């Protein structure tokens, strides 16, 4: 009995040991099965039929219902990236997954749809047929296109809404991985792909067969054709999909930047054309001083035409005072625009812009807002120029009348004045006539007033000559110090008569400069005579120097009463007197300094005054060493 019991115990132990070995062998077999399966998957990569090893891009399969991207209305991804580049990006991972992939705009429009595997093609075609319509847009909205519903509604739409990658199972038994596409920190679409093996389970296949209305045996056959992909390869594909989404986003951003840059360049080019047009017109208008209005308007149509968007299809015409000024290609066209030219509120003419070789009756499609604004500006400027020329013509006529009047009056005054002056000189000649002291005093008063009247007439005539541009300037190289010495000698007698002294402080190293001796002498005499007239006692100092601006400066200072600073600007106005009315203590025309200013300006020089009331007056003027210096 003991032996039997012992045998039973031993037998039990052996059985347990055998069971353990069997279990171990089963586990080992399962592990080996999994390893074989993974090796099989990896072995696919090395097969001749593997698209992963193919160097060329696979031929794109077209579904029988056509290209869905043709219905794309959003077109951000499609236009920015382009179908060919999207296909290359998708094939980067689809070549070794051999399933399907889709790229969607933010609104769900297709930018791209590719089907690599027979399984995906079969199910997509079958579910499209379930829609019972030839219209793809109607089919998309029907809800019966199961592959579209899985790819867009379940996968990509969710990735857009949740702003993150989505991994879901599709109606066809595969998995879908969708990633949102971002550009400028906004989601602008989504990209996805299918992955995994088609189902082998009979129940799943039966469910798909019923849903898609596909024969079960056909499904089994297509599922068996698919070669499994290793897990690490799917992980790589997911990473590449994320990179692809980022790449597409960056392309869109760059495309937007390029468009903005192109737009800026186009606007800048238009602006340059406008500015060139306005500059050319301004040059023409500047010449209106010397050119007739007809010559000015003859040049304008070609300048305006060149500034239009398409000069080859544009003609331009200006109609003014029943005269036409137009481009050579100007022809009758229904498509035109008129811009009115007005002067003083009255319509004087118009600018006509026409577009050739078009059936359009209005130029709205062709005339840009910027061009319209430019044409309005040109019409306004032409109007102002015409007004200016009319006013200038009236002023010139008035100036001519004034000049003629002054010339006639001066001549009529000079003739009897000369006779009176000569008569008084003869009478005052003691050799011919003898008078008492009282008579002689009255004759001297008459002589002084005749001389004053002669100076007045000469000043008026000189001023009128300068105003009319008729005064002659003879420029020669001179030493300004020599001219000042001549003026000094001339002024000694009136200076001594008033018990004044005149002092010269001249820089001996001054260079010779080009100047008109006669007119500069007149300037110096005018200023020195003013100082003598207004200085009751003291000194008059004339000095010269060369300043830092390569100019020679002449200064005439006196110790007279001076004037208030507020009155300084009046000194150089024509016919202006500081002490006016009955209180005037000194004579004068009020033209001396005005004439001096005109003469100095003709020498490209400057003249100004400095004074404080009760502290004397200083008149300064400068002359350039180089005559052309401004």
C-alpha positions in Angstrom: 0.0 0.0 0.0 2.8 2.3 1.0 4.5 1.6 -2.3 1.3 2.3 -4.2 0.7 5.6 -2.3 4.3 6.6 -2.9 3.9 5.8 -6.6 0.8 8.0 -6.7 2.5 10.9 -5.0 5.5 10.6 -7.4 3.2 10.3 -10.3 1.3 13.4 -9.3 4.6 15.3 -9.0 5.7 14.1 -12.4 2.3 15.1 -13.9 2.6 18.6 -12.4 6.2 18.9 -13.7 5.0 17.8 -17.2 2.1 20.4 -17.0 4.6 23.1 -16.2 6.8 22.0 -19.0 3.8 22.0 -21.4 2.8 25.5 -20.2 6.4 26.7 -20.6 6.5 25.2 -24.1 3.2 26.9 -25.0 4.5 30.2 -23.7 7.7 29.7 -25.6 5.7 28.8 -28.8 3.5 32.0 -28.4 6.6 34.1 -27.9 8.2 32.6 -30.9 5.0 33.2 -32.8 5.0 36.9 -31.9 8.6 37.2 -32.8 8.0 35.5 -36.1 5.1 37.8 -36.8 7.2 40.9 -36.0 10.0 39.5 -38.1 7.5 39.0 -40.9 6.5 42.6 -40.6 10.1 43.8 -40.7 10.8 41.4 -43.5 8.2 43.4 -45.6 10.5 46.3 -45.5 13.2 44.3 -47.4 10.8 42.8 -50.0 11.1 43.8 -53.6 7.5 45.0 -53.6 8.0 47.4 -50.7 7.2 51.0 -51.6 9.4 52.0 -48.7 12.4 51.0 -50.7 11.1 52.5 -54.0 13.1 55.5 -55.2 10.4 57.0 -57.4 7.1 58.4 -56.3 4.2 56.0 -56.6 1.6 56.6 -59.2 -1.3 58.5 -57.8 -4.5 56.5 -57.8 -7.7 58.4 -58.9 -11.0 57.4 -57.5 -13.8 57.0 -60.1 -15.9 59.8 -58.7 -13.1 62.4 -59.5 -10.9 64.9 -57.7 -12.7 66.4 -54.6 -10.3 69.3 -54.4 -12.1 70.8 -57.4 -14.9 71.7 -55.0 -12.5 73.5 -52.6 -13.8 77.0 -51.9 -11.5 77.9 -49.0 -8.3 77.2 -51.0 -5.8 78.4 -48.3 -3.9 75.1 -48.2 -4.5 74.2 -51.9 -3.4 77.5 -53.3 -0.6 78.2 -50.8 1.1 74.8 -51.0 -0.2 73.3 -54.2 -1.4 69.8 -55.0 2.0 68.5 -56.2 3.8 69.5 -53.1 1.0 68.2 -50.9 1.3 64.9 -52.7 5.0 64.7 -52.1 4.6 65.5 -48.4 1.9 62.9 -48.0 3.8 60.2 -49.9 6.7 60.7 -47.5 4.9 58.5 -45.0 2.1 57.0 -47.1 4.6 55.1 -49.3 5.5 52.7 -46.4 2.1 52.7 -44.7 0.2 51.9 -47.9 -3.2 53.0 -46.5 -4.9 56.3 -47.1 -4.4 60.0 -46.3 -6.4 63.2 -46.5 -5.6 66.9 -46.2 -8.5 69.2 -45.2 -9.1 72.9 -45.2 -10.4 74.4 -41.9 -14.0 74.3 -43.3 -13.7 70.6 -44.4 -13.0 71.2 -48.1 -10.6 68.6 -49.5 -7.1 69.9 -50.4 -5.9 66.3 -51.1 -7.1 62.7 -50.8 -4.9 59.7 -51.6 -5.6 55.9 -51.4 -2.7 53.5 -51.5 -4.1 50.2 -50.3 -6.7 48.1 -52.1 -8.6 47.8 -48.8 -9.1 51.6 -48.5 -9.9 52.0 -52.2 -12.5 49.3 -52.0 -14.3 50.7 -49.0 -14.2 54.3 -50.2 -15.6 53.4 -53.6 -18.4 51.3 -52.0 -19.4 53.9 -49.5 -19.5 56.6 -52.2 -21.9 54.4 -54.2 -24.2 54.2 -51.2 -24.9 57.9 -51.6 -26.9 57.2 -54.8 -25.9 60.5 -56.5 -23.4 61.7 -59.1 -22.9 65.0 -57.3 -19.9 64.8 -54.9 -21.0 67.7 -52.8 -24.4 66.1 -52.2 -22.7 62.8 -51.4 -20.4 64.5 -48.8 -23.5 66.0 -47.1 -25.5 62.8 -47.2 -23.8 61.1 -44.2 -23.7 57.8 -46.1 -20.1 58.3 -47.3 -18.7 56.3 -44.4 -15.0 56.8 -45.3 -15.5 60.6 -45.5 -17.4 60.6 -42.2 -14.6 58.7 -40.6 -11.7 60.7 -42.0 -13.3 64.2 -41.6 -16.0 64.1 -38.9 -14.4 61.5 -36.5 -10.8 62.3 -37.1 -9.8 65.7 -38.7 -12.7 67.8 -37.5 -12.1 66.6 -34.0 -8.4 67.4 -34.2 -9.3 71.0 -35.3 -11.9 71.4 -32.6 -9.7 70.0 -29.8 -6.5 71.6 -31.3 -4.5 68.4 -30.8 -3.7 65.1 -32.5 -6.6 62.6 -32.6 -6.4 58.8 -32.8 -9.7 56.9 -33.6 -10.9 53.7 -35.2 -12.6 54.2 -38.6 -15.7 52.5 -39.9 -13.6 50.3 -42.1 -11.7 48.7 -39.2 -8.4 50.6 -39.5 -7.2 53.4 -37.2 -7.0 57.1 -38.2 -4.4 59.5 -36.8 -5.2 63.2 -37.5 -3.1 66.3 -36.7 -4.2 70.0 -36.9 -2.3 72.3 -39.2 -1.4 75.7 -37.8 -0.2 78.9 -39.4 0.2 82.3 -37.7 -0.9 80.7 -34.5 -4.3 79.7 -36.0 -5.6 76.3 -37.0 -6.1 76.4 -40.8 -6.8 72.7 -41.5 -6.0 69.1 -40.6 -4.0 66.2 -42.1 -4.5 62.5 -41.3 -3.6 58.9 -42.4 -5.0 55.5 -41.8 -2.9 52.8 -40.2 -3.1 49.2 -39.0 -4.1 45.8 -40.4 -7.5 45.3 -42.0 -9.6 43.2 -39.6 -9.3 39.4 -39.7 -12.0 38.6 -37.2 -15.1 37.2 -39.0 -17.6 39.1 -36.9 -15.9 42.4 -37.7 -15.7 41.5 -41.4 -19.4 40.6 -41.4 -20.3 44.0 -39.8 -18.2 45.9 -42.4 -19.8 43.8 -45.2 -23.2 44.7 -44.0 -22.4 48.5 -43.5 -20.6 48.9 -46.8 -22.7 46.3 -48.8 -19.6 44.5 -50.0 -19.3 40.7 -50.5 -17.7 39.0 -47.4 -15.4 36.9 -49.5 -14.2 40.0 -51.4 -13.4 41.6 -48.0 -11.5 38.6 -46.8 -9.5 38.4 -50.0 -8.6 42.2 -49.8 -7.7 42.0 -46.1 -5.3 39.1 -46.7 -3.4 41.1 -49.3 -2.3 43.8 -46.9 1.2 43.2 -45.4 1.4 44.2 -41.7 3.7 47.1 -40.7 5.8 47.0 -37.6 4.8 49.1 -34.6 8.0 51.2 -34.7 7.2 52.1 -38.4 3.8 53.4 -37.5 5.3 55.5 -34.7 7.8 57.0 -37.2 4.8 57.7 -39.5 3.0 59.5 -36.8 6.0 61.7 -36.1 6.4 62.4 -39.8 2.7 63.4 -39.9 3.3 66.0 -37.2 6.3 67.3 -39.1 4.2 67.3 -42.3 1.5 69.4 -40.6 4.2 71.9 -39.3 5.8 72.0 -42.8 2.5 72.8 -44.5 1.8 75.5 -41.9 5.2 77.1 -42.5 4.6 77.0 -46.3 1.3 78.8 -45.8 2.9 81.4 -43.6 5.7 82.0 -46.1 3.1 82.2 -49.0 1.2 84.8 -47.0 4.4 86.7 -46.4 5.3 86.5 -50.2 1.8 87.7 -51.1 2.1 90.6 -48.7 5.6 91.4 -50.1 4.4 91.1 -53.7 1.4 93.4 -52.8 3.7 95.9 -51.1 6.1 95.8 -54.1 3.1 96.2 -56.5 1.7 99.1 -54.5 5.2 100.6 -54.3 5.6 100.3 -58.1 2.2 102.0 -58.6 3.3 104.7 -56.1 6.6 105.2 -57.9 4.7 105.5 -61.2 2.3 108.0 -59.6 5.2 110.0 -58.1 7.1 110.0 -61.4 3.9 111.3 -63.1 3.4 114.0 -60.5 7.1 114.9 -60.6 7.1 115.2 -64.4 3.9 117.2 -64.2 5.4 119.5 -61.6 8.4 120.1 -63.8 6.0 121.0 -66.7 4.0 123.3 -64.4 7.2 124.9 -63.1 8.0 125.9 -66.8 4.6 127.5 -67.0 6.5 130.7 -66.1 8.3 130.7 -69.4 6.1 128.3 -71.5 2.7 128.9 -73.0 -0.4 127.0 -71.7 -0.6 125.1 -74.9 3.0 123.9 -74.7 2.4 122.8 -71.1 -0.8 120.9 -71.9 0.7 119.2 -74.9 3.2 117.3 -72.7 0.7 116.2 -70.0 -1.4 113.4 -71.7 1.7 111.2 -72.3 2.8 111.7 -68.7 -0.6 110.8 -67.4 -0.9 107.7 -69.7 2.5 106.4 -68.5 1.3 106.4 -64.9 -1.7 104.2 -65.6 -1.8 100.5 -64.6 -1.6 99.4 -68.3 -0.3 102.2 -70.5 -0.5 100.1 -73.6 -4.3 99.9 -73.3 -4.8 103.5 -72.1 -5.2 106.7 -73.9 -5.3 110.2 -72.4 -6.7 113.5 -73.5 -7.1 117.0 -72.0 -9.8 119.3 -73.3 -9.5 122.9 -72.3 -11.1 126.0 -73.9 -12.3 124.0 -76.9 -8.8 122.7 -77.6 -7.7 119.0 -77.4 -4.3 117.8 -76.2 -4.1 114.0 -76.5 -1.8 110.9 -76.8 -1.1 109.5 -80.3 -3.1 106.3 -79.6 -6.2 108.3 -78.6 -9.3 106.8 -80.1 -13.0 106.8 -79.5 -14.0 104.3 -76.8 -17.1 103.7 -74.8 -14.9 102.8 -71.8 -13.6 106.1 -70.5 -13.5 108.3 -67.4 -13.7 112.1 -67.3 -12.2 114.3 -64.5 -13.3 117.9 -64.5 -10.8 120.8 -64.5 -12.1 123.9 -62.7 -10.8 127.4 -62.1 -12.4 129.8 -59.7 -15.3 127.4 -59.3 -16.0 127.3 -63.1 -15.7 124.2 -65.3 -13.0 124.9 -67.8 -12.3 121.4 -69.3 -11.6 117.8 -68.4 -9.1 115.0 -68.4 -10.3 112.0 -70.4 -8.9 108.5 -69.7 -9.9 105.8 -72.2 -9.4 102.1 -72.2 -8.9 100.4 -75.6 -9.9 96.9 -76.9 -12.7 96.4 -74.3 -16.4 96.0 -74.5 -16.9 97.4 -71.0 -19.0 100.6 -71.0 -17.5 101.8 -67.7 -13.8 101.9 -66.6 -14.6 100.9 -63.0 -12.9 97.6 -63.4 -9.8 99.2 -64.8 -9.4 102.5 -63.0 -7.9 101.9 -59.5 -8.8 104.1 -56.5 -5.2 105.3 -56.4 -5.4 106.3 -60.1 -8.7 108.1 -59.5 -7.1 110.0 -56.6 -4.1 110.9 -58.7 -6.2 112.1 -61.6 -8.3 114.3 -59.3 -5.0 115.7 -57.9 -3.7 116.4 -61.4 -7.0 118.1 -62.5 -6.9 120.2 -59.3 -3.3 121.2 -59.9 -3.9 122.1 -63.6 -6.8 124.2 -62.4 -4.6 126.0 -59.8 -1.9 126.5 -62.4 -4.3 128.1 -64.8 -5.6 130.3 -62.1 -2.0 131.2 -61.1 -1.1 132.0 -64.8 -4.3 134.1 -65.2 -3.4 136.1 -62.0 0.2 136.4 -63.0 -0.8 137.7 -66.4 -3.1 140.3 -64.8 -0.3 141.3 -62.4 2.2 141.5 -65.3 -0.2 143.7 -67.2 -0.6 145.9 -64.2 3.2 146.0 -63.7 3.7 146.9 -67.3 1.2 149.7 -66.9 2.9 150.9 -63.7 6.3 150.7 -65.3 5.1 152.7 -68.3 3.4 155.2 -66.1 6.5 155.7 -63.9 8.8 155.9 -66.9 6.5 158.6 -68.5 6.1 160.5 -65.3 9.8 160.3 -64.4 10.7 161.5 -67.9 8.1 164.3 -67.7 9.4 165.3 -64.3 13.1 165.0 -65.1 12.9 167.3 -68.2 11.5 170.4 -66.4 13.5 169.5 -63.2 16.7 169.6 -65.1 15.9 173.0 -66.5 15.0 174.3 -63.1 18.2 172.9 -61.6 20.4 174.4 -64.3 18.5 177.8 -64.0 19.1 177.9 -60.3 22.8 177.0 -60.7 23.1 179.9 -63.2 21.4 182.3 -60.9 23.6 181.3 -58.0 26.7 181.9 -60.0 28.0 185.1 -58.5 29.8 186.0 -61.7 26.5 186.3 -63.6 24.1 187.5 -60.9 24.5 189.3 -57.5 21.8 188.8 -54.8 21.4 189.7 -51.2 21.9 187.1 -48.5 18.2 186.5 -48.0 17.6 185.9 -51.7 20.6 183.6 -51.9 19.3 181.6 -48.9 16.0 181.0 -50.6 17.7 180.0 -53.8 19.9 177.5 -51.9 16.7 176.0 -50.3 15.2 175.6 -53.8 18.4 174.0 -55.0 18.5 171.5 -52.1 14.9 170.5 -52.8 15.5 170.2 -56.5 18.4 167.8 -55.7 16.2 165.9 -53.3 13.5 165.5 -55.9 16.1 164.3 -58.4 17.3 161.7 -55.9 13.7 160.6 -55.3 13.1 160.2 -59.1 16.3 158.2 -59.5 15.5 155.9 -56.5 12.0 155.2 -58.0 13.5 154.5 -61.4 16.2 152.2 -59.9 13.7 150.3 -57.9 11.4 149.9 -60.9 14.3 148.7 -63.0 15.2 146.0 -60.4 11.5 145.0 -60.0 11.1 144.6 -63.8 14.5 142.9 -64.1 15.9 145.6 -66.3 18.8 146.8 -64.2 22.1 145.8 -65.7 24.7 144.2 -63.5 28.3 144.1 -64.8 30.2 141.6 -62.7 34.0 141.9 -62.4 36.6 140.9 -59.9 37.0 143.7 -57.4 38.5 144.4 -54.0 35.6 145.5 -51.8 38.0 147.6 -49.7 38.8 149.9 -52.7 35.1 150.6 -53.3 34.6 151.4 -49.6 37.5 153.9 -49.7 35.8 155.7 -52.6 32.5 155.9 -50.7 34.5 157.1 -47.7 36.0 160.0 -49.7 32.6 160.9 -51.2 31.0 161.0 -47.8 33.7 163.2 -46.0 32.0 166.5 -46.8 28.5 165.7 -45.5 30.2 164.0 -42.5 32.2 167.1 -41.6 29.1 169.3 -42.1 27.4 167.4 -39.2 30.5 167.3 -37.1 30.7 163.5 -37.3 33.7 161.3 -37.8 33.9 158.2 -40.1 36.2 155.3 -39.3 37.4 152.5 -41.5 38.4 149.1 -40.1 39.2 147.1 -43.2 40.7 143.6 -43.4 43.7 143.9 -45.7 43.8 140.2 -46.6 40.4 140.0 -48.3 40.4 138.3 -51.7 39.0 139.8 -54.9 35.5 138.8 -55.6 33.1 139.1 -58.5 30.7 142.0 -58.0 29.0 144.8 -59.8 30.9 147.9 -58.7 28.2 150.5 -59.6 25.4 148.7 -57.7 27.5 147.8 -54.6 28.7 151.5 -54.5 25.0 152.5 -54.6 24.3 150.1 -51.7 27.2 151.5 -49.6 26.2 155.1 -50.4 22.5 154.4 -49.4 23.5 152.9 -46.1 26.2 155.5 -45.2 23.9 158.4 -46.2 21.2 156.9 -43.9 23.7 156.8 -41.1 24.7 160.4 -41.7 21.1 161.5 -41.9 20.0 159.8 -38.7 23.2 160.3 -36.5 23.2 163.7 -34.8 26.6 163.2 -33.3 29.3 160.6 -32.8 30.9 158.2 -35.3 30.2 156.0 -38.3 32.3 152.8 -38.6 32.7 150.8 -41.8 34.4 147.4 -41.3 35.1 144.4 -43.5 36.0 140.7 -42.6 35.8 137.2 -43.9 33.5 134.9 -42.0 33.5 131.1 -41.5 31.1 130.6 -44.5 33.6 131.8 -47.1 31.8 135.1 -47.3 33.0 138.7 -47.1 31.0 140.7 -44.5 30.6 144.4 -44.6 29.3 146.3 -41.6 28.2 149.9 -41.2 27.6 151.0 -37.6 26.6 154.4 -36.3 25.9 156.0 -32.9 22.5 157.3 -33.8 19.3 156.9 -31.9 18.6 153.4 -33.3 15.1 151.9 -33.6 13.0 149.3 -31.7 13.6 145.7 -32.5 10.0 145.2 -33.6 10.6 147.8 -36.4 13.8 146.1 -37.8 11.9 144.0 -40.5 10.3 147.2 -41.9 13.7 148.7 -42.8 13.9 146.7 -46.1 10.3 147.3 -47.2 9.8 149.6 -50.1 8.4 153.1 -49.3 8.6 152.2 -45.6 9.5 154.9 -43.1 10.0 154.3 -39.4 9.3 157.9 -38.4 6.1 158.7 -40.3 3.7 161.5 -40.6 4.1 165.1 -39.4 6.8 164.0 -36.8 9.3 163.0 -39.4 12.6 164.7 -38.7 14.5 163.5 -41.8 13.7 163.2 -45.5 14.0 160.2 -47.7 11.9 158.0 -50.1 11.9 154.8 -48.1 13.5 153.0 -51.0 17.2 153.1 -50.2 17.4 149.9 -48.1 14.8 148.2 -50.3 17.0 148.8 -53.3 20.1 147.7 -51.3 18.4 144.4 -50.4 17.5 143.7 -54.0 21.0 144.4 -55.2 22.6 142.2 -52.5 20.3 139.4 -53.3 21.3 139.6 -57.0 24.8 139.0 -55.8 23.7 135.8 -53.9 24.3 137.7 -50.7 22.4 138.5 -47.5 21.6 141.8 -45.7 20.2 142.4 -42.2 20.1 145.0 -39.5 20.8 145.1 -35.8 19.6 147.8 -33.4 18.4 148.6 -29.9 16.5 151.9 -29.3 18.9 154.6 -28.1 22.1 152.5 -28.9 22.7 153.1 -32.6 22.2 151.0 -35.8 24.3 148.4 -37.6 23.6 147.3 -41.2 25.5 144.1 -42.3 25.7 142.5 -45.7 27.7 139.5 -47.0 28.9 138.7 -50.5 30.1 135.2 -51.5 33.7 134.6 -52.4 32.4 132.3 -55.1 29.6 134.0 -57.1 27.7 130.7 -57.5 27.7 130.1 -53.7 24.2 130.2 -52.2 
